[in-house]
Amino acid sequence: MTEPPLVTVEQGVLRGCVKTSLNNEEFLSFQGIPYAKPPVGQLRFKMSNVLRNIFTTFERSLQ
């Protein structure tokens, strides 16, 4: 079994998975990555605040 793909970004490390397309070509998949705080309460319908330093390793590869 090969190791899952890891990508380092400013906020930490993302762990993805290798998937196969309909054309039988492999690609790297990183899903469900949070990018902003949810717009709730007084933040509703305003510009989102970008999340910073929210994870050391974020894994969303199993779906």
C-alpha positions in Angstrom: 0.0 0.0 0.0 1.4 3.4 -1.0 1.4 6.4 1.4 -1.4 8.9 0.8 -0.4 12.1 -0.9 0.6 15.0 1.4 0.7 18.7 0.4 2.1 21.4 2.7 0.4 24.7 2.6 0.7 27.8 4.8 -2.0 26.5 7.3 -0.5 23.0 7.7 -0.4 19.7 5.9 -3.3 18.3 3.7 -3.6 14.5 3.3 -5.5 13.3 0.2 -6.0 10.1 -1.7 -5.4 8.8 -5.2 -8.5 8.2 -7.3 -9.2 6.9 -10.8 -11.1 8.9 -13.4 -13.6 7.5 -15.8 -10.8 7.3 -18.3 -8.8 5.1 -15.9 -6.3 7.9 -15.2 -5.1 8.4 -11.6 -5.3 11.8 -10.0 -4.8 13.2 -6.5 -7.9 14.2 -4.6 -8.2 16.6 -1.7 -11.8 17.1 -0.6 -13.7 19.1 2.0 -10.9 21.6 2.8 -12.3 24.4 4.9 -11.2 27.9 3.7 -13.3 30.3 5.7 -15.2 30.7 8.9 -18.9 30.0 8.5 -21.0 33.2 8.1 -23.3 32.9 11.1 -25.0 35.6 13.1 -23.8 39.1 12.3 -21.4 37.7 9.7 -24.3 36.6 7.6 -24.1 38.0 4.0 -20.7 39.7 4.7 -17.2 38.8 3.5 -15.8 35.6 4.9 -12.8 35.5 7.2 -10.1 33.2 5.9 -9.1 30.5 8.4 -5.5 30.6 9.5 -3.5 27.8 11.2 -6.5 25.6 11.7 -4.8 22.2 11.2 -1.5 20.4 11.4 -2.7 17.6 9.2 -6.2 17.7 7.7 -7.5 14.5 6.3 -10.6 14.3 4.1 -9.7 11.5 1.9 -12.3 8.8 2.7 -15.7 9.3 1.0 
